[in-house]
Amino acid sequence: MTTFFSVIVALSAIAIICAVVAQESNQVGLGTLDGSSPSSEWGSNRGTSRKDMLKRITVVSSVVFFISIILLIAFTK
């Protein structure tokens, strides 16, 4: 049983790392120095965008990681 949860922990950790690395930054950075405002994203994010999917993957992977770590600790004692 510990091997199963160890594999789940490893897979969810890899999923978290990949999802976080693939996400874009919310900061505008040096683009604001020229005085232009960033493009408006109002109405463009309807729940199926790449940004929203990466957020969902991050949240689900984090929950799976957390629960599997707790169960792994419980089964090893």
mmJSON file of the N, C-alpha and C atoms, coordinates in Angstrom:
{"data_MODEL":{"atom_site":{
"group_PDB":["ATOM","ATOM","ATOM","ATOM","ATOM","ATOM","ATOM","ATOM","ATOM","ATOM","ATOM","ATOM","ATOM","ATOM","ATOM","ATOM","ATOM","ATOM","ATOM","ATOM","ATOM","ATOM","ATOM","ATOM","ATOM","ATOM","ATOM","ATOM","ATOM","ATOM","ATOM","ATOM","ATOM","ATOM","ATOM","ATOM","ATOM","ATOM","ATOM","ATOM","ATOM","ATOM","ATOM","ATOM","ATOM","ATOM","ATOM","ATOM","ATOM","ATOM","ATOM","ATOM","ATOM","ATOM","ATOM","ATOM","ATOM","ATOM","ATOM","ATOM","ATOM","ATOM","ATOM","ATOM","ATOM","ATOM","ATOM","ATOM","ATOM","ATOM","ATOM","ATOM","ATOM","ATOM","ATOM","ATOM","ATOM","ATOM","ATOM","ATOM","ATOM","ATOM","ATOM","ATOM","ATOM","ATOM","ATOM","ATOM","ATOM","ATOM","ATOM","ATOM","ATOM","ATOM","ATOM","ATOM","ATOM","ATOM","ATOM","ATOM","ATOM","ATOM","ATOM","ATOM","ATOM","ATOM","ATOM","ATOM","ATOM","ATOM","ATOM","ATOM","ATOM","ATOM","ATOM","ATOM","ATOM","ATOM","ATOM","ATOM","ATOM","ATOM","ATOM","ATOM","ATOM","ATOM","ATOM","ATOM","ATOM","ATOM","ATOM","ATOM","ATOM","ATOM","ATOM","ATOM","ATOM","ATOM","ATOM","ATOM","ATOM","ATOM","ATOM","ATOM","ATOM","ATOM","ATOM","ATOM","ATOM","ATOM","ATOM","ATOM","ATOM","ATOM","ATOM","ATOM","ATOM","ATOM","ATOM","ATOM","ATOM","ATOM","ATOM","ATOM","ATOM","ATOM","ATOM","ATOM","ATOM","ATOM","ATOM","ATOM","ATOM","ATOM","ATOM","ATOM","ATOM","ATOM","ATOM","ATOM","ATOM","ATOM","ATOM","ATOM","ATOM","ATOM","ATOM","ATOM","ATOM","ATOM","ATOM","ATOM","ATOM","ATOM","ATOM","ATOM","ATOM","ATOM","ATOM","ATOM","ATOM","ATOM","ATOM","ATOM","ATOM","ATOM","ATOM","ATOM","ATOM","ATOM","ATOM","ATOM","ATOM","ATOM","ATOM","ATOM","ATOM","ATOM","ATOM","ATOM","ATOM","ATOM","ATOM","ATOM","ATOM","ATOM","ATOM","ATOM","ATOM","ATOM","ATOM"],
"id":[1,2,3,4,5,6,7,8,9,10,11,12,13,14,15,16,17,18,19,20,21,22,23,24,25,26,27,28,29,30,31,32,33,34,35,36,37,38,39,40,41,42,43,44,45,46,47,48,49,50,51,52,53,54,55,56,57,58,59,60,61,62,63,64,65,66,67,68,69,70,71,72,73,74,75,76,77,78,79,80,81,82,83,84,85,86,87,88,89,90,91,92,93,94,95,96,97,98,99,100,101,102,103,104,105,106,107,108,109,110,111,112,113,114,115,116,117,118,119,120,121,122,123,124,125,126,127,128,129,130,131,132,133,134,135,136,137,138,139,140,141,142,143,144,145,146,147,148,149,150,151,152,153,154,155,156,157,158,159,160,161,162,163,164,165,166,167,168,169,170,171,172,173,174,175,176,177,178,179,180,181,182,183,184,185,186,187,188,189,190,191,192,193,194,195,196,197,198,199,200,201,202,203,204,205,206,207,208,209,210,211,212,213,214,215,216,217,218,219,220,221,222,223,224,225,226,227,228,229,230,231],
"type_symbol":["N","C","C","N","C","C","N","C","C","N","C","C","N","C","C","N","C","C","N","C","C","N","C","C","N","C","C","N","C","C","N","C","C","N","C","C","N","C","C","N","C","C","N","C","C","N","C","C","N","C","C","N","C","C","N","C","C","N","C","C","N","C","C","N","C","C","N","C","C","N","C","C","N","C","C","N","C","C","N","C","C","N","C","C","N","C","C","N","C","C","N","C","C","N","C","C","N","C","C","N","C","C","N","C","C","N","C","C","N","C","C","N","C","C","N","C","C","N","C","C","N","C","C","N","C","C","N","C","C","N","C","C","N","C","C","N","C","C","N","C","C","N","C","C","N","C","C","N","C","C","N","C","C","N","C","C","N","C","C","N","C","C","N","C","C","N","C","C","N","C","C","N","C","C","N","C","C","N","C","C","N","C","C","N","C","C","N","C","C","N","C","C","N","C","C","N","C","C","N","C","C","N","C","C","N","C","C","N","C","C","N","C","C","N","C","C","N","C","C","N","C","C","N","C","C","N","C","C","N","C","C"],
"label_atom_id":["N","CA","C","N","CA","C","N","CA","C","N","CA","C","N","CA","C","N","CA","C","N","CA","C","N","CA","C","N","CA","C","N","CA","C","N","CA","C","N","CA","C","N","CA","C","N","CA","C","N","CA","C","N","CA","C","N","CA","C","N","CA","C","N","CA","C","N","CA","C","N","CA","C","N","CA","C","N","CA","C","N","CA","C","N","CA","C","N","CA","C","N","CA","C","N","CA","C","N","CA","C","N","CA","C","N","CA","C","N","CA","C","N","CA","C","N","CA","C","N","CA","C","N","CA","C","N","CA","C","N","CA","C","N","CA","C","N","CA","C","N","CA","C","N","CA","C","N","CA","C","N","CA","C","N","CA","C","N","CA","C","N","CA","C","N","CA","C","N","CA","C","N","CA","C","N","CA","C","N","CA","C","N","CA","C","N","CA","C","N","CA","C","N","CA","C","N","CA","C","N","CA","C","N","CA","C","N","CA","C","N","CA","C","N","CA","C","N","CA","C","N","CA","C","N","CA","C","N","CA","C","N","CA","C","N","CA","C","N","CA","C","N","CA","C","N","CA","C","N","CA","C","N","CA","C","N","CA","C","N","CA","C","N","CA","C","N","CA","C"],
"label_alt_id":[null,null,null,null,null,null,null,null,null,null,null,null,null,null,null,null,null,null,null,null,null,null,null,null,null,null,null,null,null,null,null,null,null,null,null,null,null,null,null,null,null,null,null,null,null,null,null,null,null,null,null,null,null,null,null,null,null,null,null,null,null,null,null,null,null,null,null,null,null,null,null,null,null,null,null,null,null,null,null,null,null,null,null,null,null,null,null,null,null,null,null,null,null,null,null,null,null,null,null,null,null,null,null,null,null,null,null,null,null,null,null,null,null,null,null,null,null,null,null,null,null,null,null,null,null,null,null,null,null,null,null,null,null,null,null,null,null,null,null,null,null,null,null,null,null,null,null,null,null,null,null,null,null,null,null,null,null,null,null,null,null,null,null,null,null,null,null,null,null,null,null,null,null,null,null,null,null,null,null,null,null,null,null,null,null,null,null,null,null,null,null,null,null,null,null,null,null,null,null,null,null,null,null,null,null,null,null,null,null,null,null,null,null,null,null,null,null,null,null,null,null,null,null,null,null,null,null,null,null,null,null],
"label_comp_id":["MET","MET","MET","THR","THR","THR","THR","THR","THR","PHE","PHE","PHE","PHE","PHE","PHE","SER","SER","SER","VAL","VAL","VAL","ILE","ILE","ILE","VAL","VAL","VAL","ALA","ALA","ALA","LEU","LEU","LEU","SER","SER","SER","ALA","ALA","ALA","ILE","ILE","ILE","ALA","ALA","ALA","ILE","ILE","ILE","ILE","ILE","ILE","CYS","CYS","CYS","ALA","ALA","ALA","VAL","VAL","VAL","VAL","VAL","VAL","ALA","ALA","ALA","GLN","GLN","GLN","GLU","GLU","GLU","SER","SER","SER","ASN","ASN","ASN","GLN","GLN","GLN","VAL","VAL","VAL","GLY","GLY","GLY","LEU","LEU","LEU","GLY","GLY","GLY","THR","THR","THR","LEU","LEU","LEU","ASP","ASP","ASP","GLY","GLY","GLY","SER","SER","SER","SER","SER","SER","PRO","PRO","PRO","SER","SER","SER","SER","SER","SER","GLU","GLU","GLU","TRP","TRP","TRP","GLY","GLY","GLY","SER","SER","SER","ASN","ASN","ASN","ARG","ARG","ARG","GLY","GLY","GLY","THR","THR","THR","SER","SER","SER","ARG","ARG","ARG","LYS","LYS","LYS","ASP","ASP","ASP","MET","MET","MET","LEU","LEU","LEU","LYS","LYS","LYS","ARG","ARG","ARG","ILE","ILE","ILE","THR","THR","THR","VAL","VAL","VAL","VAL","VAL","VAL","SER","SER","SER","SER","SER","SER","VAL","VAL","VAL","VAL","VAL","VAL","PHE","PHE","PHE","PHE","PHE","PHE","ILE","ILE","ILE","SER","SER","SER","ILE","ILE","ILE","ILE","ILE","ILE","LEU","LEU","LEU","LEU","LEU","LEU","ILE","ILE","ILE","ALA","ALA","ALA","PHE","PHE","PHE","THR","THR","THR","LYS","LYS","LYS"],
"label_asym_id":["A","A","A","A","A","A","A","A","A","A","A","A","A","A","A","A","A","A","A","A","A","A","A","A","A","A","A","A","A","A","A","A","A","A","A","A","A","A","A","A","A","A","A","A","A","A","A","A","A","A","A","A","A","A","A","A","A","A","A","A","A","A","A","A","A","A","A","A","A","A","A","A","A","A","A","A","A","A","A","A","A","A","A","A","A","A","A","A","A","A","A","A","A","A","A","A","A","A","A","A","A","A","A","A","A","A","A","A","A","A","A","A","A","A","A","A","A","A","A","A","A","A","A","A","A","A","A","A","A","A","A","A","A","A","A","A","A","A","A","A","A","A","A","A","A","A","A","A","A","A","A","A","A","A","A","A","A","A","A","A","A","A","A","A","A","A","A","A","A","A","A","A","A","A","A","A","A","A","A","A","A","A","A","A","A","A","A","A","A","A","A","A","A","A","A","A","A","A","A","A","A","A","A","A","A","A","A","A","A","A","A","A","A","A","A","A","A","A","A","A","A","A","A","A","A","A","A","A","A","A","A"],
"label_entity_id":["1","1","1","1","1","1","1","1","1","1","1","1","1","1","1","1","1","1","1","1","1","1","1","1","1","1","1","1","1","1","1","1","1","1","1","1","1","1","1","1","1","1","1","1","1","1","1","1","1","1","1","1","1","1","1","1","1","1","1","1","1","1","1","1","1","1","1","1","1","1","1","1","1","1","1","1","1","1","1","1","1","1","1","1","1","1","1","1","1","1","1","1","1","1","1","1","1","1","1","1","1","1","1","1","1","1","1","1","1","1","1","1","1","1","1","1","1","1","1","1","1","1","1","1","1","1","1","1","1","1","1","1","1","1","1","1","1","1","1","1","1","1","1","1","1","1","1","1","1","1","1","1","1","1","1","1","1","1","1","1","1","1","1","1","1","1","1","1","1","1","1","1","1","1","1","1","1","1","1","1","1","1","1","1","1","1","1","1","1","1","1","1","1","1","1","1","1","1","1","1","1","1","1","1","1","1","1","1","1","1","1","1","1","1","1","1","1","1","1","1","1","1","1","1","1","1","1","1","1","1","1"],
"label_seq_id":[1,1,1,2,2,2,3,3,3,4,4,4,5,5,5,6,6,6,7,7,7,8,8,8,9,9,9,10,10,10,11,11,11,12,12,12,13,13,13,14,14,14,15,15,15,16,16,16,17,17,17,18,18,18,19,19,19,20,20,20,21,21,21,22,22,22,23,23,23,24,24,24,25,25,25,26,26,26,27,27,27,28,28,28,29,29,29,30,30,30,31,31,31,32,32,32,33,33,33,34,34,34,35,35,35,36,36,36,37,37,37,38,38,38,39,39,39,40,40,40,41,41,41,42,42,42,43,43,43,44,44,44,45,45,45,46,46,46,47,47,47,48,48,48,49,49,49,50,50,50,51,51,51,52,52,52,53,53,53,54,54,54,55,55,55,56,56,56,57,57,57,58,58,58,59,59,59,60,60,60,61,61,61,62,62,62,63,63,63,64,64,64,65,65,65,66,66,66,67,67,67,68,68,68,69,69,69,70,70,70,71,71,71,72,72,72,73,73,73,74,74,74,75,75,75,76,76,76,77,77,77],
"pdbx_PDB_ins_code":[null,null,null,null,null,null,null,null,null,null,null,null,null,null,null,null,null,null,null,null,null,null,null,null,null,null,null,null,null,null,null,null,null,null,null,null,null,null,null,null,null,null,null,null,null,null,null,null,null,null,null,null,null,null,null,null,null,null,null,null,null,null,null,null,null,null,null,null,null,null,null,null,null,null,null,null,null,null,null,null,null,null,null,null,null,null,null,null,null,null,null,null,null,null,null,null,null,null,null,null,null,null,null,null,null,null,null,null,null,null,null,null,null,null,null,null,null,null,null,null,null,null,null,null,null,null,null,null,null,null,null,null,null,null,null,null,null,null,null,null,null,null,null,null,null,null,null,null,null,null,null,null,null,null,null,null,null,null,null,null,null,null,null,null,null,null,null,null,null,null,null,null,null,null,null,null,null,null,null,null,null,null,null,null,null,null,null,null,null,null,null,null,null,null,null,null,null,null,null,null,null,null,null,null,null,null,null,null,null,null,null,null,null,null,null,null,null,null,null,null,null,null,null,null,null,null,null,null,null,null,null],
"Cartn_x":[0.814,0.0,0.863,2.005,2.882,3.481,3.716,4.247,3.238,1.978,0.925,0.86,0.855,0.786,2.063,3.199,4.453,4.424,3.858,3.73,2.764,1.656,0.686,1.322,2.114,2.812,3.773,4.526,5.492,4.792,3.733,3.016,2.347,1.755,1.119,2.151,3.306,4.377,4.869,5.019,5.44,4.373,3.109,2.015,1.991,2.223,2.259,3.407,4.568,5.737,5.513,5.001,4.773,3.705,2.643,1.569,2.036,2.82,3.304,4.314,5.167,6.159,5.496,4.41,3.74,2.876,2.557,1.715,2.495,1.77,2.379,2.27,3.147,3.138,1.991,1.42,0.361,0.917,2.199,2.807,3.101,2.926,3.166,4.651,5.371,6.807,7.169,8.157,8.627,7.719,6.655,5.742,4.97,4.923,4.179,5.002,6.266,7.106,6.755,6.232,5.902,4.545,3.815,2.543,1.338,1.534,0.392,-0.146,-1.442,-2.05,-2.097,-2.062,-2.151,-3.527,-3.579,-4.853,-5.853,-7.088,-8.128,-8.479,-8.585,-8.96,-10.407,-11.166,-12.545,-13.369,-13.965,-14.799,-14.047,-12.743,-11.991,-11.757,-11.886,-11.642,-12.982,-13.411,-14.715,-14.596,-13.471,-13.319,-12.665,-12.441,-11.826,-10.477,-9.999,-8.723,-7.573,-6.431,-5.237,-4.882,-5.027,-4.722,-5.614,-6.905,-7.848,-7.605,-7.285,-7.013,-5.76,-4.727,-3.514,-3.778,-4.652,-5.015,-5.748,-6.661,-7.393,-6.458,-5.544,-4.586,-3.735,-3.318,-2.515,-3.288,-4.54,-5.348,-5.632,-6.046,-6.37,-5.122,-4.014,-2.771,-2.316,-2.503,-2.12,-2.976,-4.27,-5.161,-4.803,-4.583,-4.199,-2.872,-1.918,-0.618,-0.775,-1.549,-1.742,-2.41,-3.47,-4.193,-3.338,-2.607,-1.784,-0.605,-0.062,1.003,0.462,-0.731,-1.33,-1.6,-2.144,-2.409,-1.125,-0.101,1.188,1.783,1.681,2.163,1.339,0.041,-0.839,-0.545,-0.252,-0.009,1.403,2.336,3.691,3.878,2.956,3.086,2.456],
"Cartn_y":[-1.187,0.0,1.259,1.187,2.364,2.638,1.576,1.771,2.495,2.142,2.79,4.286,4.628,6.031,6.785,6.092,6.729,7.1,6.227,6.515,7.674,7.687,8.78,10.102,10.105,11.316,11.8,10.893,11.273,11.837,11.191,11.669,13.018,13.183,14.469,15.576,15.268,16.267,16.697,15.747,16.079,16.915,16.592,17.361,18.788,18.963,20.305,21.109,20.508,21.209,21.63,20.726,21.045,22.129,22.063,23.052,24.431,24.49,25.786,26.382,25.566,26.072,26.565,25.931,26.309,27.559,27.95,29.133,30.406,31.391,32.684,33.573,34.535,35.466,36.457,36.881,37.881,39.297,39.453,40.772,41.262,42.56,43.155,43.4,43.705,43.905,45.257,45.281,46.535,47.073,46.374,46.836,48.079,48.407,49.593,50.866,50.772,51.966,52.88,52.359,53.192,53.862,53.597,54.256,53.554,52.515,51.802,50.805,50.643,49.696,48.318,47.273,45.922,45.681,44.758,44.466,43.9,44.238,43.799,42.347,41.58,40.179,39.971,41.023,40.928,40.16,39.076,38.268,37.215,37.22,36.244,34.943,34.97,33.776,33.166,32.17,31.555,30.184,29.862,28.596,27.506,27.755,26.737,27.191,28.328,28.825,27.996,28.152,27.432,27.837,29.126,29.646,29.011,28.897,28.31,26.816,26.132,24.694,24.425,25.262,25.082,25.346,26.301,26.559,25.356,24.775,23.595,22.418,22.195,21.095,21.296,22.537,22.83,22.554,22.988,22.796,21.312,20.612,19.19,18.385,18.67,17.96,18.243,19.47,19.816,19.079,18.983,18.265,16.779,16.187,14.775,14.552,15.45,15.351,15.404,16.361,16.529,15.31,14.832,13.677,12.416,12.223,11.022,11.05,12.229,12.329,11.945,12.446,12.113,10.608,10.02,8.578,7.765,8.24,7.535,7.547,8.67,8.743,7.833,7.795,6.971,5.483,5.069,3.653,3.199,4.116,3.707,3.582,4.106,3.994,2.757],
"Cartn_z":[0.0,0.0,0.0,0.676,0.708,-0.667,-1.437,-2.789,-3.671,-3.54,-4.313,-4.0,-2.702,-2.325,-2.669,-2.657,-3.064,-4.54,-5.346,-6.779,-7.006,-6.266,-6.386,-5.976,-4.911,-4.462,-5.54,-6.111,-7.141,-8.384,-8.826,-10.014,-9.777,-8.612,-8.336,-8.171,-7.616,-7.5,-8.88,-9.778,-11.15,-11.845,-11.625,-12.229,-11.696,-10.405,-9.817,-10.41,-10.488,-11.019,-12.465,-13.275,-14.695,-14.867,-14.083,-14.202,-13.754,-12.696,-12.214,-13.185,-13.732,-14.686,-15.969,-16.38,-17.623,-17.489,-16.257,-16.069,-16.358,-16.897,-17.185,-15.959,-15.877,-14.768,-14.91,-13.783,-13.798,-13.811,-13.594,-13.541,-14.947,-15.14,-16.44,-16.654,-15.587,-15.682,-16.264,-17.14,-17.712,-18.803,-19.145,-20.177,-19.794,-18.516,-18.086,-18.164,-18.455,-18.505,-19.673,-20.749,-21.901,-21.769,-20.713,-20.465,-21.043,-21.79,-22.364,-21.348,-21.35,-20.417,-21.062,-20.256,-20.818,-21.421,-22.342,-22.996,-21.998,-22.201,-21.287,-21.545,-20.479,-20.6,-20.197,-20.103,-19.65,-20.677,-20.246,-21.123,-21.919,-21.878,-22.674,-21.917,-20.609,-19.804,-19.415,-20.108,-19.86,-19.199,-18.621,-17.923,-18.753,-20.025,-20.867,-21.412,-20.958,-21.46,-20.881,-21.462,-21.017,-19.583,-19.303,-17.975,-16.916,-17.207,-16.262,-16.086,-17.158,-17.069,-16.226,-16.384,-15.591,-14.114,-13.826,-12.429,-11.841,-12.612,-12.132,-11.903,-12.84,-12.695,-11.449,-11.191,-10.014,-8.729,-8.673,-7.466,-7.234,-8.278,-8.127,-7.758,-8.399,-8.086,-6.661,-6.212,-4.843,-3.82,-4.077,-3.163,-3.136,-4.3,-4.37,-3.653,-3.855,-3.196,-1.68,-1.194,0.239,0.869,0.252,0.787,0.741,-0.354,-0.454,0.512,0.812,1.818,3.196,3.52,4.814,4.913,3.86,3.879,3.906,3.232,3.251,4.66,5.336,6.711,7.62,7.42,8.254,8.074,6.827,6.582,6.957,7.083,7.443,8.946,9.725,11.194,11.724],
"occupancy":[1.0,1.0,1.0,1.0,1.0,1.0,1.0,1.0,1.0,1.0,1.0,1.0,1.0,1.0,1.0,1.0,1.0,1.0,1.0,1.0,1.0,1.0,1.0,1.0,1.0,1.0,1.0,1.0,1.0,1.0,1.0,1.0,1.0,1.0,1.0,1.0,1.0,1.0,1.0,1.0,1.0,1.0,1.0,1.0,1.0,1.0,1.0,1.0,1.0,1.0,1.0,1.0,1.0,1.0,1.0,1.0,1.0,1.0,1.0,1.0,1.0,1.0,1.0,1.0,1.0,1.0,1.0,1.0,1.0,1.0,1.0,1.0,1.0,1.0,1.0,1.0,1.0,1.0,1.0,1.0,1.0,1.0,1.0,1.0,1.0,1.0,1.0,1.0,1.0,1.0,1.0,1.0,1.0,1.0,1.0,1.0,1.0,1.0,1.0,1.0,1.0,1.0,1.0,1.0,1.0,1.0,1.0,1.0,1.0,1.0,1.0,1.0,1.0,1.0,1.0,1.0,1.0,1.0,1.0,1.0,1.0,1.0,1.0,1.0,1.0,1.0,1.0,1.0,1.0,1.0,1.0,1.0,1.0,1.0,1.0,1.0,1.0,1.0,1.0,1.0,1.0,1.0,1.0,1.0,1.0,1.0,1.0,1.0,1.0,1.0,1.0,1.0,1.0,1.0,1.0,1.0,1.0,1.0,1.0,1.0,1.0,1.0,1.0,1.0,1.0,1.0,1.0,1.0,1.0,1.0,1.0,1.0,1.0,1.0,1.0,1.0,1.0,1.0,1.0,1.0,1.0,1.0,1.0,1.0,1.0,1.0,1.0,1.0,1.0,1.0,1.0,1.0,1.0,1.0,1.0,1.0,1.0,1.0,1.0,1.0,1.0,1.0,1.0,1.0,1.0,1.0,1.0,1.0,1.0,1.0,1.0,1.0,1.0,1.0,1.0,1.0,1.0,1.0,1.0,1.0,1.0,1.0,1.0,1.0,1.0,1.0,1.0,1.0,1.0,1.0,1.0],
"B_iso_or_equiv":[0.0,0.0,0.0,0.0,0.0,0.0,0.0,0.0,0.0,0.0,0.0,0.0,0.0,0.0,0.0,0.0,0.0,0.0,0.0,0.0,0.0,0.0,0.0,0.0,0.0,0.0,0.0,0.0,0.0,0.0,0.0,0.0,0.0,0.0,0.0,0.0,0.0,0.0,0.0,0.0,0.0,0.0,0.0,0.0,0.0,0.0,0.0,0.0,0.0,0.0,0.0,0.0,0.0,0.0,0.0,0.0,0.0,0.0,0.0,0.0,0.0,0.0,0.0,0.0,0.0,0.0,0.0,0.0,0.0,0.0,0.0,0.0,0.0,0.0,0.0,0.0,0.0,0.0,0.0,0.0,0.0,0.0,0.0,0.0,0.0,0.0,0.0,0.0,0.0,0.0,0.0,0.0,0.0,0.0,0.0,0.0,0.0,0.0,0.0,0.0,0.0,0.0,0.0,0.0,0.0,0.0,0.0,0.0,0.0,0.0,0.0,0.0,0.0,0.0,0.0,0.0,0.0,0.0,0.0,0.0,0.0,0.0,0.0,0.0,0.0,0.0,0.0,0.0,0.0,0.0,0.0,0.0,0.0,0.0,0.0,0.0,0.0,0.0,0.0,0.0,0.0,0.0,0.0,0.0,0.0,0.0,0.0,0.0,0.0,0.0,0.0,0.0,0.0,0.0,0.0,0.0,0.0,0.0,0.0,0.0,0.0,0.0,0.0,0.0,0.0,0.0,0.0,0.0,0.0,0.0,0.0,0.0,0.0,0.0,0.0,0.0,0.0,0.0,0.0,0.0,0.0,0.0,0.0,0.0,0.0,0.0,0.0,0.0,0.0,0.0,0.0,0.0,0.0,0.0,0.0,0.0,0.0,0.0,0.0,0.0,0.0,0.0,0.0,0.0,0.0,0.0,0.0,0.0,0.0,0.0,0.0,0.0,0.0,0.0,0.0,0.0,0.0,0.0,0.0,0.0,0.0,0.0,0.0,0.0,0.0,0.0,0.0,0.0,0.0,0.0,0.0],
"pdbx_formal_charge":[null,null,null,null,null,null,null,null,null,null,null,null,null,null,null,null,null,null,null,null,null,null,null,null,null,null,null,null,null,null,null,null,null,null,null,null,null,null,null,null,null,null,null,null,null,null,null,null,null,null,null,null,null,null,null,null,null,null,null,null,null,null,null,null,null,null,null,null,null,null,null,null,null,null,null,null,null,null,null,null,null,null,null,null,null,null,null,null,null,null,null,null,null,null,null,null,null,null,null,null,null,null,null,null,null,null,null,null,null,null,null,null,null,null,null,null,null,null,null,null,null,null,null,null,null,null,null,null,null,null,null,null,null,null,null,null,null,null,null,null,null,null,null,null,null,null,null,null,null,null,null,null,null,null,null,null,null,null,null,null,null,null,null,null,null,null,null,null,null,null,null,null,null,null,null,null,null,null,null,null,null,null,null,null,null,null,null,null,null,null,null,null,null,null,null,null,null,null,null,null,null,null,null,null,null,null,null,null,null,null,null,null,null,null,null,null,null,null,null,null,null,null,null,null,null,null,null,null,null,null,null],
"auth_seq_id":[1,1,1,2,2,2,3,3,3,4,4,4,5,5,5,6,6,6,7,7,7,8,8,8,9,9,9,10,10,10,11,11,11,12,12,12,13,13,13,14,14,14,15,15,15,16,16,16,17,17,17,18,18,18,19,19,19,20,20,20,21,21,21,22,22,22,23,23,23,24,24,24,25,25,25,26,26,26,27,27,27,28,28,28,29,29,29,30,30,30,31,31,31,32,32,32,33,33,33,34,34,34,35,35,35,36,36,36,37,37,37,38,38,38,39,39,39,40,40,40,41,41,41,42,42,42,43,43,43,44,44,44,45,45,45,46,46,46,47,47,47,48,48,48,49,49,49,50,50,50,51,51,51,52,52,52,53,53,53,54,54,54,55,55,55,56,56,56,57,57,57,58,58,58,59,59,59,60,60,60,61,61,61,62,62,62,63,63,63,64,64,64,65,65,65,66,66,66,67,67,67,68,68,68,69,69,69,70,70,70,71,71,71,72,72,72,73,73,73,74,74,74,75,75,75,76,76,76,77,77,77],
"auth_comp_id":["MET","MET","MET","THR","THR","THR","THR","THR","THR","PHE","PHE","PHE","PHE","PHE","PHE","SER","SER","SER","VAL","VAL","VAL","ILE","ILE","ILE","VAL","VAL","VAL","ALA","ALA","ALA","LEU","LEU","LEU","SER","SER","SER","ALA","ALA","ALA","ILE","ILE","ILE","ALA","ALA","ALA","ILE","ILE","ILE","ILE","ILE","ILE","CYS","CYS","CYS","ALA","ALA","ALA","VAL","VAL","VAL","VAL","VAL","VAL","ALA","ALA","ALA","GLN","GLN","GLN","GLU","GLU","GLU","SER","SER","SER","ASN","ASN","ASN","GLN","GLN","GLN","VAL","VAL","VAL","GLY","GLY","GLY","LEU","LEU","LEU","GLY","GLY","GLY","THR","THR","THR","LEU","LEU","LEU","ASP","ASP","ASP","GLY","GLY","GLY","SER","SER","SER","SER","SER","SER","PRO","PRO","PRO","SER","SER","SER","SER","SER","SER","GLU","GLU","GLU","TRP","TRP","TRP","GLY","GLY","GLY","SER","SER","SER","ASN","ASN","ASN","ARG","ARG","ARG","GLY","GLY","GLY","THR","THR","THR","SER","SER","SER","ARG","ARG","ARG","LYS","LYS","LYS","ASP","ASP","ASP","MET","MET","MET","LEU","LEU","LEU","LYS","LYS","LYS","ARG","ARG","ARG","ILE","ILE","ILE","THR","THR","THR","VAL","VAL","VAL","VAL","VAL","VAL","SER","SER","SER","SER","SER","SER","VAL","VAL","VAL","VAL","VAL","VAL","PHE","PHE","PHE","PHE","PHE","PHE","ILE","ILE","ILE","SER","SER","SER","ILE","ILE","ILE","ILE","ILE","ILE","LEU","LEU","LEU","LEU","LEU","LEU","ILE","ILE","ILE","ALA","ALA","ALA","PHE","PHE","PHE","THR","THR","THR","LYS","LYS","LYS"],
"auth_asym_id":["A","A","A","A","A","A","A","A","A","A","A","A","A","A","A","A","A","A","A","A","A","A","A","A","A","A","A","A","A","A","A","A","A","A","A","A","A","A","A","A","A","A","A","A","A","A","A","A","A","A","A","A","A","A","A","A","A","A","A","A","A","A","A","A","A","A","A","A","A","A","A","A","A","A","A","A","A","A","A","A","A","A","A","A","A","A","A","A","A","A","A","A","A","A","A","A","A","A","A","A","A","A","A","A","A","A","A","A","A","A","A","A","A","A","A","A","A","A","A","A","A","A","A","A","A","A","A","A","A","A","A","A","A","A","A","A","A","A","A","A","A","A","A","A","A","A","A","A","A","A","A","A","A","A","A","A","A","A","A","A","A","A","A","A","A","A","A","A","A","A","A","A","A","A","A","A","A","A","A","A","A","A","A","A","A","A","A","A","A","A","A","A","A","A","A","A","A","A","A","A","A","A","A","A","A","A","A","A","A","A","A","A","A","A","A","A","A","A","A","A","A","A","A","A","A","A","A","A","A","A","A"],
"auth_atom_id":["N","CA","C","N","CA","C","N","CA","C","N","CA","C","N","CA","C","N","CA","C","N","CA","C","N","CA","C","N","CA","C","N","CA","C","N","CA","C","N","CA","C","N","CA","C","N","CA","C","N","CA","C","N","CA","C","N","CA","C","N","CA","C","N","CA","C","N","CA","C","N","CA","C","N","CA","C","N","CA","C","N","CA","C","N","CA","C","N","CA","C","N","CA","C","N","CA","C","N","CA","C","N","CA","C","N","CA","C","N","CA","C","N","CA","C","N","CA","C","N","CA","C","N","CA","C","N","CA","C","N","CA","C","N","CA","C","N","CA","C","N","CA","C","N","CA","C","N","CA","C","N","CA","C","N","CA","C","N","CA","C","N","CA","C","N","CA","C","N","CA","C","N","CA","C","N","CA","C","N","CA","C","N","CA","C","N","CA","C","N","CA","C","N","CA","C","N","CA","C","N","CA","C","N","CA","C","N","CA","C","N","CA","C","N","CA","C","N","CA","C","N","CA","C","N","CA","C","N","CA","C","N","CA","C","N","CA","C","N","CA","C","N","CA","C","N","CA","C","N","CA","C","N","CA","C","N","CA","C","N","CA","C","N","CA","C","N","CA","C"],
"pdbx_PDB_model_num":[1,1,1,1,1,1,1,1,1,1,1,1,1,1,1,1,1,1,1,1,1,1,1,1,1,1,1,1,1,1,1,1,1,1,1,1,1,1,1,1,1,1,1,1,1,1,1,1,1,1,1,1,1,1,1,1,1,1,1,1,1,1,1,1,1,1,1,1,1,1,1,1,1,1,1,1,1,1,1,1,1,1,1,1,1,1,1,1,1,1,1,1,1,1,1,1,1,1,1,1,1,1,1,1,1,1,1,1,1,1,1,1,1,1,1,1,1,1,1,1,1,1,1,1,1,1,1,1,1,1,1,1,1,1,1,1,1,1,1,1,1,1,1,1,1,1,1,1,1,1,1,1,1,1,1,1,1,1,1,1,1,1,1,1,1,1,1,1,1,1,1,1,1,1,1,1,1,1,1,1,1,1,1,1,1,1,1,1,1,1,1,1,1,1,1,1,1,1,1,1,1,1,1,1,1,1,1,1,1,1,1,1,1,1,1,1,1,1,1,1,1,1,1,1,1,1,1,1,1,1,1]
}}}
